[in-house]
Amino acid sequence: MSLNIMMPDLTRHTCKAYIHFNIRILRLIFYTLLAFASVLLCFSTPAEAATREYWIAAEKIEWNYAPSGENLIRPNMGLDVWGKALVYEKYRYFQYTDVSYTTRVEQPVWMGILGPQLHVVEGDSVQVHFLNRADKPLSIHVHGLQYDEENEGADMKGSGAVVPPGGTFTYHWEADSDAAPGPNDPSSIVWLYHSHVDAVTEVYDGLIGTIVVTKKGMERAVNDPHPKDIDKAFTTLFLVFNENDRKIVESGKSAEYDSPEEAEEGNLKHAINGYIFGNLQGLEVEQGDRVRWYLIGLGTEVDMHTAHWHGQTVLNAGRRTDVVDLLPGSMVTVDMTAKTPGNWLYHCHVADHITAGMNTRWRVVPKP
């Protein structure tokens, strides 16, 4: 059996043109595939991790626990024993725009006594340039992030552990995968930082701040590390500030204590972000907002707090609740979608803490 293959009757010139045409086609295909591969490479290559740089100073201040001078939750009840002295000498962390430490970065009013909130993305490096403008040695010790002993800011290890008045130190931290949100966490989580030369005293001083780590890929933009899946975020610290033995500013004192026992109780300020009896302001969202709450607990054995929202529930690690337990050293992140307009109570649900003023309001504005 024979097989006859019919070949095209091509002239020499036609054959050459035919070959050149096919070469052009192959070349076009090659460059198209090369361009396509380049595009894929661009999209598949992860963005280079950033180095986030912050300038923070510690400074001595005067702090008023109730600037209005009133009980804004139950006006007829007044401030009771906790209102006899309201202003104390304290310390705070402040953020500045650059190394000159001349222009402060403005904070939302709801942050109260809290130091600046730092924002980073998983994989980022963090440089915190610290200037001690106070009158005693201080430091910055961060929770959650990675650091070596020189950058621990605690335990008397290295010059970063004890920064003298007028001194400076630059802390280097890493927001690696162990500092980032875990499998059951939302797209960002909160960590504490605080001074750790005399840690107990310096927490009561007010030297407390937070750092938020956003999961890689969930940041809004390369230059904006905030999580992209929420509209608003608030951070609230539940802490009974022990002001016993601290200097009271006389202009912030309205009456003498009747006894040492009354003085001891009156100097325990049951505060949210450093304010009592509704004097914490600015917790306002719009109806329909996706809201994230970063909750912090610090203190001693009396600081067993239960953060409670009226008018709304939250998701805590996938569980639905409206009360979140906080022990000293707790850092909890919960989410809600604001639904019902109103001026709602937000408070610790421990009975004694309610009486002592650990309460404020959060507001949901009707959707336009």
Residue pairs with C-beta under 8 A, 6 or more apart in sequence:
10 18
46 216
47 222
49 121
49 123
49 124
49 125
50 120
50 121
50 124
50 125
50 222
50 225
51 124
51 125
51 126
51 127
52 118
52 119
52 120
52 124
52 125
52 126
52 127
52 225
53 127
53 129
54 95
54 116
54 118
54 126
54 127
54 128
54 129
55 95
55 96
55 97
55 98
55 99
55 101
55 129
55 131
56 93
56 94
56 95
56 96
56 115
56 116
56 128
56 129
56 130
56 131
56 140
56 209
57 93
57 94
57 96
57 101
57 130
57 131
57 132
57 133
58 91
58 92
58 93
58 94
58 130
58 131
58 132
58 133
58 134
58 138
58 195
58 207
59 91
59 92
59 94
59 133
59 134
60 89
60 90
60 91
60 133
60 134
60 135
61 89
61 90
61 91
61 92
61 206
62 87
62 88
62 89
62 90
62 249
62 252
63 87
63 88
63 89
63 90
63 92
63 113
63 206
63 274
64 86
64 87
64 252
65 82
65 86
65 87
65 88
65 241
65 269
65 271
65 274
65 275
65 276
65 279
66 79
66 83
66 86
66 275
66 276
66 277
66 279
66 357
67 275
67 279
68 279
69 79
69 83
69 86
70 78
70 79
70 277
71 77
71 78
71 79
71 83
71 277
71 278
71 357
72 277
72 278
72 279
72 360
72 361
73 277
73 278
73 345
73 357
73 359
73 360
73 361
74 277
79 86
79 276
79 277
79 357
81 257
81 262
81 265
81 266
82 265
82 266
82 268
82 269
82 270
82 276
82 277
82 356
82 357
83 254
83 277
84 253
84 254
84 255
84 256
84 257
84 266
85 243
85 248
85 252
85 253
85 254
85 257
85 266
85 267
86 252
86 253
86 254
87 248
87 249
87 251
87 252
87 253
88 243
88 246
88 247
88 248
88 249
88 252
89 246
89 247
89 249
90 113
90 205
90 206
90 246
91 134
91 138
91 195
91 202
91 205
91 206
91 207
92 113
92 115
92 206
92 207
93 115
93 116
93 140
93 207
93 208
93 209
94 104
94 105
94 115
94 116
95 104
95 105
95 107
95 115
95 116
96 102
96 103
96 104
96 105
97 103
97 104
97 105
99 129
101 131
101 133
105 116
107 114
107 116
108 282
109 281
109 282
110 234
110 273
110 280
110 281
110 282
110 283
111 117
111 235
111 273
112 237
112 271
112 272
112 273
112 274
112 275
112 280
113 206
113 208
113 237
113 271
113 273
113 274
113 275
114 208
114 209
114 210
114 235
114 237
114 273
114 274
115 193
115 207
115 208
115 209
115 210
116 209
117 209
117 210
117 211
117 212
117 235
118 126
118 128
118 193
118 209
118 210
118 211
118 212
119 211
119 212
119 214
119 225
119 226
120 126
120 175
120 211
120 212
120 213
120 214
120 225
121 175
121 213
121 214
121 215
121 216
121 219
121 225
122 175
122 176
122 177
122 179
122 180
122 181
122 213
122 214
122 215
122 216
123 175
123 176
123 177
123 216
124 174
124 175
124 225
125 172
125 173
125 174
125 175
126 145
126 171
126 172
126 173
126 174
126 175
126 211
127 170
127 171
127 172
128 140
128 170
128 171
128 173
129 168
129 170
130 139
130 140
130 160
130 163
130 168
130 169
130 170
130 171
131 167
131 168
132 138
132 163
132 164
132 165
132 166
132 167
132 168
133 165
133 166
134 165
135 165
136 165
136 197
137 162
137 163
137 164
137 165
137 197
138 163
138 195
138 197
138 202
138 207
139 153
139 154
139 160
139 161
139 162
139 163
139 169
139 195
139 196
139 197
140 153
140 160
140 171
140 193
140 194
140 195
140 196
141 152
141 153
141 154
141 193
141 194
141 195
141 196
141 199
142 153
142 171
142 173
142 191
142 192
142 193
142 211
143 191
143 192
143 193
143 331
144 179
144 191
144 192
144 211
144 213
144 331
145 173
145 174
145 175
145 176
145 179
145 191
145 211
145 213
146 173
146 174
146 175
146 176
146 178
146 179
147 153
147 171
147 172
147 173
147 174
149 155
149 157
149 158
150 157
150 158
150 159
150 160
151 158
151 160
151 171
151 172
151 173
152 158
152 160
152 161
153 160
153 161
153 171
153 196
154 161
154 196
154 199
155 161
155 196
156 162
159 169
160 169
160 171
161 196
161 197
162 197
163 169
175 213
179 191
179 213
180 189
180 213
180 214
180 215
180 216
181 187
181 188
181 189
181 213
181 214
181 215
182 189
184 317
184 318
185 215
185 317
185 333
186 227
186 229
186 292
186 333
186 335
187 214
187 215
187 218
187 227
187 228
187 229
187 230
188 212
188 213
188 214
188 215
188 218
188 226
188 227
188 230
188 233
188 292
188 333
189 212
189 213
189 294
189 331
189 333
190 210
190 211
190 212
190 235
190 294
190 295
190 296
190 331
190 332
190 333
191 210
191 211
191 212
191 213
191 331
192 208
192 209
192 210
192 211
192 296
192 298
192 329
192 331
193 208
193 209
193 210
193 211
194 202
194 203
194 207
194 208
194 209
194 298
195 202
195 203
195 205
195 207
196 202
203 239
203 298
203 299
204 241
204 242
204 243
204 246
206 241
206 274
208 237
208 239
208 296
208 298
210 235
210 294
210 296
212 225
212 226
212 233
212 294
214 225
214 226
214 227
215 227
218 227
218 228
218 229
219 225
219 226
219 227
219 228
220 226
220 227
220 228
226 233
227 233
227 292
229 290
230 290
230 291
230 292
230 335
231 285
231 286
231 289
231 290
231 291
232 285
232 289
232 290
232 291
232 292
233 291
233 292
233 293
233 294
234 283
234 291
234 292
234 293
234 294
234 362
235 273
235 293
235 294
235 295
235 296
236 272
236 273
236 293
236 294
236 295
236 296
236 307
236 346
237 271
237 272
237 273
237 274
237 296
237 297
237 298
238 272
238 295
238 296
238 297
238 298
238 303
238 305
238 307
238 326
238 348
238 358
239 271
239 296
239 297
239 298
239 299
239 303
240 268
240 269
240 270
240 271
240 299
240 300
240 302
240 303
240 353
240 356
240 358
241 268
241 269
241 271
241 274
242 267
242 268
242 300
243 267
243 268
243 269
244 263
244 264
244 267
244 268
246 267
257 263
257 266
268 302
268 356
269 276
269 357
270 276
270 348
270 353
270 356
270 357
270 358
271 357
271 358
272 280
272 346
272 347
272 348
272 358
272 359
272 360
273 280
274 280
275 360
276 356
276 357
276 358
277 357
277 359
278 357
278 359
278 360
278 361
279 360
280 360
281 360
283 346
283 360
283 361
283 362
283 363
284 362
284 363
284 364
284 365
285 291
285 338
285 362
285 363
285 364
285 365
286 338
286 364
286 365
286 366
286 367
286 368
287 338
287 339
287 340
287 341
287 364
287 365
287 366
287 367
288 337
288 338
288 339
288 367
289 337
289 338
290 335
290 336
290 337
291 335
291 336
291 337
291 338
292 333
292 334
292 335
293 307
293 314
293 333
293 334
293 335
293 336
294 331
294 332
294 333
295 307
295 324
295 326
295 330
295 331
295 332
295 333
295 334
296 326
296 330
296 331
297 303
297 305
297 326
297 327
297 328
297 329
297 330
298 328
298 329
299 328
300 328
303 326
303 327
303 328
304 325
304 326
304 327
304 350
305 325
305 326
305 327
305 348
305 350
305 353
305 358
306 323
306 324
306 325
306 326
306 348
306 349
306 350
307 323
307 324
307 326
307 346
307 347
307 348
307 349
308 322
308 323
308 324
308 345
308 346
308 347
308 348
308 349
309 322
309 336
309 344
309 345
309 346
309 362
310 344
310 345
310 346
311 340
311 342
311 344
311 364
312 322
312 336
312 338
312 339
312 340
312 344
312 364
313 320
313 321
313 322
313 336
314 320
314 321
314 322
314 324
314 334
314 335
314 336
315 334
315 335
315 336
316 324
316 332
316 334
323 349
324 332
324 334
326 332
338 364
339 364
340 364
341 364
341 365
341 366
342 363
342 364
343 361
343 363
344 361
344 362
344 363
344 364
345 359
345 360
345 361
346 359
346 360
346 361
346 362
347 353
347 354
347 358
347 359
347 360
348 354
348 358
348 359
350 358
